Amino acid sequence: MFRLALRTSRPEFLSGFHDYIANRTSHKTNTVWIYLVALKHVLSLAFDRGLIDRNLFPNYKPHSEFCPRDCLTMDESMRIAELEPDHPGLGPVRDAYLFSCFTGLSYADIKSLTMCNVKKRDGQLWIYTTRRKTGTAVQVRLFELPGALLTKRMPDSQTAPIFPLPSNGWCNACLKKNHPPIEYRPSSHVPHRPPHFRHDRNARAGHADRNRQQTSRP
């Protein structure tokens, strides 16, 4: 178990810790940034509560780098839609993932959706919800495919979840195990991996044109 002696911590500890996780463990820049942000939070709390006599982070600024998002083509999305899952419980996970691709909503947003969030406006179905991560109110128009998925998964109760999903980790394991062969386009920042939900996706316009040729992978 890792233990940090707060009262004896010195600025040199930060540079040593940074060097260790960046070089000896070969973590990438954004992974290093995540660890340092967490450590900064712990040490800032310790300073505010009088557990240490100095703030070790005043001039130490962790940096992240932009990572281009991998994406699926429309054809690849359709191949996932046409896939027959090898277990009945995998169908809702697959449908929720596709719904996420075509609406820009995250796993957490979709898991909390009920029919109370669905409204009809000018003859079109719209999702009215609030993003769990940012608290931002969003309106998402449902085009043909997400509209069909909504109809398919529509619950009997207005307050029941449209997509009763298990944990995010279990969903990602299902998607990893049950997906068609897809040619991914990994970059130096995007690993070669199957479809997966993300907690930390950036907000995207959910009313994007249904004929666009790429849909962002959540």
C-alpha positions as CSV (number, residue, x, y, z in Angstrom):
1,M,0.0,0.0,0.0
2,F,1.3,3.5,-0.9
3,R,1.6,5.8,2.1
4,L,2.5,9.5,1.9
5,A,4.2,11.1,4.9
6,L,2.5,14.5,4.6
7,R,4.4,16.4,7.2
8,T,7.8,15.5,5.8
9,S,6.8,16.1,2.1
10,R,9.0,18.6,0.3
11,P,8.9,20.1,-3.2
12,E,11.5,17.6,-4.4
13,F,9.0,14.9,-3.8
14,L,6.9,16.3,-6.7
15,S,9.7,16.2,-9.3
16,G,10.7,12.7,-8.1
17,F,7.1,11.4,-8.3
18,H,6.6,13.0,-11.7
19,D,9.8,11.4,-13.0
20,Y,8.8,8.0,-11.6
21,I,5.4,7.8,-13.2
22,A,6.5,9.4,-16.5
23,N,9.7,7.5,-17.0
24,R,10.1,4.4,-14.8
25,T,6.5,3.3,-15.4
26,S,6.3,4.7,-19.0
27,H,2.9,6.3,-18.5
28,K,1.7,8.7,-21.3
29,T,1.4,12.4,-20.7
30,N,-2.3,12.5,-19.9
31,T,-2.0,9.5,-17.5
32,V,0.8,11.4,-15.7
33,W,-1.5,14.5,-15.7
34,I,-4.3,12.5,-14.1
35,Y,-2.1,11.2,-11.3
36,L,-0.6,14.7,-10.6
37,V,-4.0,16.4,-10.5
38,A,-5.2,13.8,-8.0
39,L,-2.0,14.3,-5.9
40,K,-2.4,18.1,-6.1
41,H,-6.0,17.8,-4.8
42,V,-4.8,15.7,-1.8
43,L,-1.9,18.0,-0.9
44,S,-4.1,21.1,-1.3
45,L,-6.6,19.6,1.2
46,A,-3.7,18.7,3.5
47,F,-2.4,22.3,3.4
48,D,-5.9,23.8,3.9
49,R,-6.4,21.6,7.0
50,G,-3.1,22.4,8.5
51,L,-1.6,18.9,8.0
52,I,1.4,20.4,6.1
53,D,3.0,23.8,6.5
54,R,3.4,24.7,2.8
55,N,1.5,24.3,-0.5
56,L,3.8,22.1,-2.6
57,F,2.0,22.9,-5.9
58,P,2.0,26.8,-6.2
59,N,4.5,26.8,-9.1
60,Y,4.1,23.2,-10.3
61,K,1.7,23.0,-13.2
62,P,0.7,19.6,-14.5
63,H,0.1,19.6,-18.3
64,S,-2.1,17.5,-20.5
65,E,-2.1,17.2,-24.2
66,F,-4.9,17.2,-26.8
67,C,-5.9,13.7,-27.9
68,P,-7.8,13.4,-31.2
69,R,-10.9,11.2,-30.9
70,D,-11.1,7.9,-32.8
71,C,-14.3,7.6,-34.7
72,L,-16.5,5.1,-36.6
73,T,-17.7,5.5,-40.1
74,M,-21.4,5.2,-40.9
75,D,-20.7,1.8,-42.4
76,E,-19.0,0.6,-39.3
77,S,-21.9,1.9,-37.2
78,M,-24.3,0.0,-39.3
79,R,-22.3,-3.2,-39.0
80,I,-22.5,-2.9,-35.2
81,A,-26.3,-2.3,-35.5
82,E,-26.7,-5.5,-37.6
83,L,-24.6,-7.6,-35.3
84,E,-26.6,-10.4,-33.5
85,P,-25.3,-10.5,-29.9
86,D,-24.6,-14.0,-28.6
87,H,-26.5,-13.3,-25.4
88,P,-29.9,-11.6,-24.9
89,G,-28.5,-9.2,-22.3
90,L,-26.0,-7.8,-24.7
91,G,-28.6,-6.3,-27.0
92,P,-29.5,-3.3,-24.7
93,V,-25.8,-2.6,-24.3
94,R,-25.2,-2.5,-28.1
95,D,-28.3,-0.4,-28.6
96,A,-27.3,2.1,-25.9
97,Y,-23.9,2.4,-27.4
98,L,-25.3,3.2,-30.9
99,F,-27.7,5.6,-29.3
100,S,-24.7,7.3,-27.7
101,C,-22.9,7.5,-31.1
102,F,-25.8,9.2,-32.8
103,T,-26.8,11.6,-30.0
104,G,-23.5,12.5,-28.4
105,L,-24.8,11.5,-24.9
106,S,-22.5,9.8,-22.5
107,Y,-23.0,6.5,-20.7
108,A,-24.1,8.3,-17.5
109,D,-26.5,10.5,-19.5
110,I,-28.1,7.6,-21.3
111,K,-28.4,5.4,-18.2
112,S,-30.5,8.0,-16.6
113,L,-32.8,8.7,-19.6
114,T,-36.6,8.0,-19.1
115,M,-39.5,8.8,-21.4
116,C,-40.0,11.9,-19.3
117,N,-36.9,13.3,-21.2
118,V,-38.5,12.6,-24.6
119,K,-40.7,15.4,-26.1
120,K,-42.2,15.9,-29.5
121,R,-41.6,19.2,-31.2
122,D,-42.7,20.1,-34.8
123,G,-43.3,16.5,-35.5
124,Q,-39.8,15.4,-34.4
125,L,-38.7,13.6,-31.2
126,W,-36.2,15.4,-29.0
127,I,-34.3,14.5,-25.9
128,Y,-34.4,17.1,-23.2
129,T,-31.9,16.3,-20.5
130,T,-29.0,17.6,-18.4
131,R,-25.5,16.4,-18.8
132,R,-24.4,14.5,-15.6
133,K,-20.8,15.7,-15.8
134,T,-21.3,19.4,-16.5
135,G,-24.9,20.1,-15.4
136,T,-25.5,21.7,-18.8
137,A,-29.0,21.4,-20.2
138,V,-29.1,20.0,-23.7
139,Q,-31.7,19.3,-26.4
140,V,-31.0,16.5,-28.8
141,R,-33.0,15.8,-32.0
142,L,-33.6,12.1,-32.7
143,F,-33.1,11.2,-36.3
144,E,-34.0,7.8,-37.9
145,L,-31.7,5.4,-36.3
146,P,-31.7,6.7,-32.7
147,G,-35.5,7.2,-33.0
148,A,-35.8,3.5,-34.0
149,L,-33.7,2.5,-31.0
150,L,-35.9,4.6,-28.7
151,T,-39.0,2.9,-30.1
152,K,-37.4,-0.5,-29.7
153,R,-36.4,0.0,-26.1
154,M,-39.4,2.1,-25.0
155,P,-40.4,1.0,-21.4
156,D,-44.0,0.7,-20.2
157,S,-43.5,3.3,-17.5
158,Q,-42.7,7.0,-18.1
159,T,-40.2,6.9,-15.2
160,A,-38.4,3.6,-16.0
161,P,-35.0,3.8,-17.7
162,I,-35.1,3.5,-21.4
163,F,-31.7,1.7,-21.3
164,P,-31.5,-0.3,-18.0
165,L,-27.7,-0.6,-18.2
166,P,-25.3,-2.4,-15.8
167,S,-22.0,-0.8,-14.8
168,N,-19.9,1.1,-17.3
169,G,-17.1,-1.5,-16.9
170,W,-19.5,-4.4,-17.6
171,C,-20.9,-2.6,-20.7
172,N,-17.4,-2.0,-22.1
173,A,-16.5,-5.6,-21.5
174,C,-19.6,-6.6,-23.5
175,L,-18.7,-4.3,-26.3
176,K,-15.2,-5.5,-26.4
177,K,-16.3,-9.1,-26.6
178,N,-19.2,-8.7,-29.1
179,H,-18.3,-6.4,-32.0
180,P,-17.8,-7.0,-35.7
181,P,-14.3,-6.8,-37.2
182,I,-13.6,-3.1,-37.6
183,E,-10.6,-1.3,-39.1
184,Y,-9.6,1.2,-36.4
185,R,-7.5,4.2,-37.1
186,P,-5.3,4.5,-34.0
187,S,-3.0,7.5,-33.6
188,S,-0.2,8.0,-31.1
189,H,-2.9,9.0,-28.6
190,V,-5.7,6.5,-29.4
191,P,-5.1,2.8,-28.7
192,H,-6.2,0.1,-31.0
193,R,-9.4,-1.0,-29.2
194,P,-13.0,-2.0,-29.7
195,P,-16.0,0.2,-29.2
196,H,-16.4,1.5,-25.6
197,F,-18.4,4.0,-23.6
198,R,-16.5,6.9,-22.1
199,H,-17.3,8.8,-18.9
200,D,-15.4,11.9,-19.9
201,R,-16.6,12.6,-23.4
202,N,-16.7,16.2,-24.5
203,A,-20.2,17.6,-25.2
204,R,-21.1,17.4,-28.9
205,A,-24.0,18.7,-30.9
206,G,-26.7,16.1,-30.8
207,H,-28.6,17.5,-33.7
208,A,-25.8,16.8,-36.2
209,D,-26.9,16.0,-39.7
210,R,-28.0,12.3,-40.0
211,N,-26.1,12.0,-43.3
212,R,-22.7,12.8,-42.0
213,Q,-20.2,10.0,-42.7
214,Q,-18.6,9.8,-39.3
215,T,-20.1,9.5,-35.8
216,S,-17.9,10.1,-32.8
217,R,-17.1,7.1,-30.7
218,P,-18.2,7.8,-27.1
